[in-house]
Each structure stands twice: as structure tokens, then as C-alpha cells.
């Protein structure tokens, strides 16, 4: 009896083993980590998974909740700790710089040459951000720009004021909004939101040159000077308008705008995915002002996939397939429409894009682009900036002079 | 070969000594070795990956010039004093009340100890909802009719650390109560009888006889509370993530954020070395007095 049982068990075991051996030949599992977890983002990432699965491989989703700030340390410690995933999202720029320098990331130059990435990826600065010492280490998948002001049409109707056309009109409309019981500006409690909002104000109120002088040339004297003082004045307006926001996450803040509880939000174009998931129409339910209506530029920040160096030959092969899939015109369109971001290829058809995306594409076509802080500053400087602005936004009695002085100090020591 | 006595000393209780080798190695390699490594690298400018590129005390200089670190230290002091004083006082009072041979003692003990079974993350989330002005206590009281009632500690920079302390006390006091109760049960019944015969009032008996007798229990409790104070991290992350702004930041969170988020290991190591130093400054003289004294006496 026992003998028979053993035989059966062995047979079952053998069958499983056989299946396991058969498995990888047909489809390689590739774990992909990312921090796309809000409704709109999850819908977008599903498009990538679908496209990759269609190549006969299998996308193992490694979503890490809690935005980039939570996810990046986990990703980095997995890579440095010797348990690398198949591919991982980062914001292209300097976040993965040291991982590349330490030789932990895969050089994609061959695949890039084969796929003529230098010709199709636009604007060129995107690929530059992926390039370290002449070699390409990442695949940009989208262009995300922070420079958007999202306004709720419903909120402005309720307050009885016309839709503002730029930041200044928005500030002027704030008292009316407050009177109607609406929070004029929603800024969530996560530190990067406050710091991002300031950077947007810097590019919009201060202008492109001022932005580059501060973050690219790291001119501390200029950062402490009168031109940047104007930007701090605008940040003070924003601070006053945002004082009643009692939410943490950015998508909760976006939700306040969607439901008309808040007048507007300064947030990147990823907020658009949320409006879409909520079934809102651009122009009718919400309005978007790129560059806050003052300086229509688009920052070429965004997301990219990096591929850790793996020993497994099958997985390395699957990495190549994934890299090609990500830049495929069809994937680019499907993904970016859901995500609300702009595709990295100039040669794709985006008729399905909505008003806001079309505005973005037009600005991109004009070439009004600036690099973003992810590309210009180290994570260390970014974090100090976040600490400063989250304190600034939460503390109404922090003086503008003090804030600007500390800002100039950060720029002086920035790398 | 004249000192043939000594190997005997060394090999006495050989089994026990062999058995403790793994723990000794763990202590040496993981604790001491890891600490030494961290301190060494805190003098370097390591960014994402550790590198031996010494920059002297630059990291410490920067640390003590950072407003966020100073806020963290201040918060830790406030939180520390509150949780030390209140959990001891409340814990002891609860234990003394339970010790009055009341009915349903087991039930009460379970209720008071129950929060301790929850992690700080769960505790933090529960209290985040309770203290949220739109859903929690403030809302309930307002719905009852007191419309001007305001209680939103987590959204007010100047009192947010007290809001966090409330959750910590709720979670931790039960354990302190149990320790105290065990201590009270360890007191000989005859001492109570003697005190009663002498006509000493109950509160005086507690204050001047029982508490001094419970000194070892108090010391154990103190160590447990103190360790909990220095390492507080998850409670803050769950309740406020350090907000509003940087008003509820704590040192452990600074270490984590700068090591992993800002990709600046040197800065994170410098901060953790400062945490270690503060613990050492407090613990060493105290341990010396406490345990060194006992051996002599």
C-alpha cells in the first residue's frame, strides 16, 4: 500500500518536474518592479504587461505601493543586495547613476543601435539622460512634465468666478473659492508634492532662464536674489491657498479637484490618468494650464526602465525583448493614452489623445522643453529641497526670507 | 605543564560554552562589527554605495546644521519624556487597581494588554483615522452638536508629536501594567498585613514600601520603554509620515530617509552614529552604577 502510494507520489513529482522544465522554454518569467499603483497608472501598466505577454514571455508584476519615495529604496536594495529583478522603473536622470557606475546595470547600447533609438526617441535629451559614458542604460517610456495646473470647472462655477487663464488669475480667484467652502489649491502632504509645486512655480513665474540658472548652473547667489524672491512670493500664495488640504497622497489631492472640493492642483500630467478613470472630460469637467499659463514649457522628466545585469541567459534574452517592446509604437500609444503622459517617439499617431495631451504635444513640437530636476540634481539635493518645502508649506509662520536663504544654501551645496 | 588546573577552568561547562558560540559570534560580527563599520563609514562621503573616501567630520557638521535633524531630536525628547512618565504612571496605577482583588481581573487585563498585540503600523493607522478631523473624534463630537469642537493634533504642527504619543501610550501601557502587576504579585502578603497592623494608609504603603521593593521591576520596565523610545519609527510613518511638513520627524526616520531615499549613506550613518552615541551616554553610566554596584554590594 505504502509502496503504491510512493510510486504515485513519485509519478506526480516527475510530472511536475517535467512541466517545470517545459515551462521556461515557452515563456520566461520576468519580474518588473514599478510604483504605478493609482487607478490610472495601473491601467497603463497593464498595457505594457499585455504587450510583453504577447511576445510569448510572461510579465511578473512587482508593483510597490506608496510612490517612488517608498519604492526606490526597495528596488535599490534588491539590486545592490544581489536579488535583482528583471527590469525596474526609475525616473531617468540621476536616480540610478551610481548603480550604473558600479556595473550593476545592463548596457543596452547594442539593442539601441539595432532599434535606431537615437533616431526615433524625441526629444534627444531623453536618451541623453539614459546615457552614461557614451553607453545607453535605460529605455525611456514616457515624457512626464510637472508643469500643469489642473482646475475643476465645477468648483469655479460654484464660486461664481470665471475660469482663470493663468496662475495670477487663479490666485485672484482664491478668496471667492474659499468663500464657497472650496479649498483653492490642493497640495497633499507627501514632501515631493510641495517641492515639485515650487519647481513648477520657479519655471513658470521665474521663467526658463531662472530655472536653469538655479538648478543647472547651481548659482547660489542668484537663488538668494530678488528674482527668486518673486518665486517665493508666489509660493507663499500657494501656501496660503493650500492650507486646508488634509490629505497625504497626490491622487487623493487630485480627487479633491475631481470632486470639486478643491479649485485646482499643481501636479504632473500623471494626474490626467485619474481624471480619465473618473470619467471626466478635458475642457468640460476640468481644465489644464500647461506652464501654469505663464510660461508654456514642458519638462522632459519621465519614467524609464533599467535592466539589472542578470546571469540567467533566458532572462537576459527576455530583457532584450522587453526593451524592444517598450519602445514599440503600438505599446507607446496604448500605454501613454492610459497614463496621460506623452510618448517618447515622434512618429506615432495620437489622434485619440484628449485636449490636454494635444496641448502638450504641441508644446513639445515647438521644442519648448526644459530638463527636469531629476536630471539636474542628485537625490541628496532633491531630498533636502523636499524637507525644506514640506516644512515651508506646513508652517504658515515660516518667513519668506528664511526659506529663501535655506534654499540658496541647498543650491550652494548641491551636486 | 605545571598549570594543569587552568584548562580545566576553560573547559568547565563545555557544552554550555559550545552552545553559546553562535550567539557570541552573532554579537561580535553583527552587533559590534556592524556598529564599527557604520561608524567608520560615517566619516566618508559614501553616496548610494559605501566607499572609503574620508571627509573627516563633514557629515556630522552638516547633520547638526540641518533643521530637520534638530526638529527630530526635539521631537524625540518630547516623545521620550511623555512616554516614559505617562506609561510608568498609568501602567502602575492600572496595575495597582487590578491588584485590589477585583472581579473580572482577567478580562480587564486582557483588554488593557490587547493593544500591545498590534504592531505600531496598525496602531498608527487606527489612530490616524481616530484623529482625522473629517472622520474621527472631532467629527463624532461635532455631529453630537458641539460644532465648534476642534481636535486635530495630527494636522497641527505644534502639537503633532503629542498626537503620536497618545497612540504610543495606548499601545504600550498595557505591557507596562502587566510587568508592574507581576511585580506587585511578587510582594509578600505579610508586608501588607504588617503595614495594615501599623495603621499605614494604603497610598503610603505603595509609595514608601512597595515601590522601593519593586526596584528591579522598575529597572526592567525602564529599559524596555527607553529602547522603544529611541527606535520609534513605524508609528510616525503610519500616522503622519513626519508631517505636517517636518513637524513630527524622528531621528530613526532621518537615518532611513537619508540612507535610502536621498542615497547618501554617509549622512545616514552619521545620524545613526549620533543615535548610538546618545544611547551610550545614557546607558553606560547607569549600567555601571546599577550592575557594577550590585556585584560589590
Contacts between the chains, C-beta under 8 A, distances in Angstrom:
chain1	res1	chain2	res2	distance
A	69	B	261	5.7
A	72	B	260	7.6
A	72	B	261	7.0
A	73	B	256	7.9
A	73	B	260	3.3
A	73	B	261	6.1
A	76	B	48	6.8
A	76	B	260	7.0
A	76	B	263	7.5
A	77	B	260	7.1
A	80	B	48	7.8
A	80	B	49	6.7
A	95	B	263	7.8
A	97	B	48	7.9
A	98	B	47	5.8
A	98	B	48	3.8
A	98	B	49	5.7
A	98	B	263	7.0
A	99	B	48	6.9
A	102	B	49	5.5
A	189	B	240	7.9
A	189	B	241	6.8
A	189	B	243	4.5
A	189	B	244	6.5
A	190	B	241	7.1
A	191	B	242	7.8
A	191	B	243	8.0
A	246	B	132	7.4
A	246	B	133	6.6
A	246	B	134	6.5
A	246	B	155	5.8
A	248	B	241	6.6
A	248	B	243	7.5
A	378	B	47	7.6
A	378	B	263	7.3
A	379	B	261	7.0
A	379	B	262	5.3
A	379	B	263	4.3
A	379	B	264	7.6
A	380	B	47	7.1
A	380	B	258	7.8
A	380	B	262	4.6
A	380	B	263	6.3
A	380	B	264	4.4
A	380	B	267	7.4
A	382	B	262	7.3
A	383	B	257	6.6
A	383	B	258	6.9
A	383	B	261	5.7
A	383	B	262	3.5
A	383	B	264	7.6
A	384	B	66	7.9
A	384	B	262	7.4
A	387	B	66	7.9
A	387	B	67	7.7
A	387	B	68	4.8
A	387	B	246	5.8
A	390	B	242	8.0
A	390	B	243	6.8
A	390	B	245	4.9
A	390	B	246	6.1
A	391	B	67	7.1
A	391	B	68	7.5
A	391	B	245	4.0
A	391	B	246	4.6
A	391	B	247	7.8
A	392	B	245	7.3
A	393	B	245	6.4
A	394	B	157	5.7
A	394	B	243	6.3
A	394	B	244	3.6
A	394	B	245	2.7
A	394	B	246	7.5
A	394	B	247	6.3
A	395	B	157	5.8
A	395	B	244	7.9
A	395	B	245	5.4
A	395	B	247	7.6
A	406	B	67	7.4
A	413	B	62	8.0
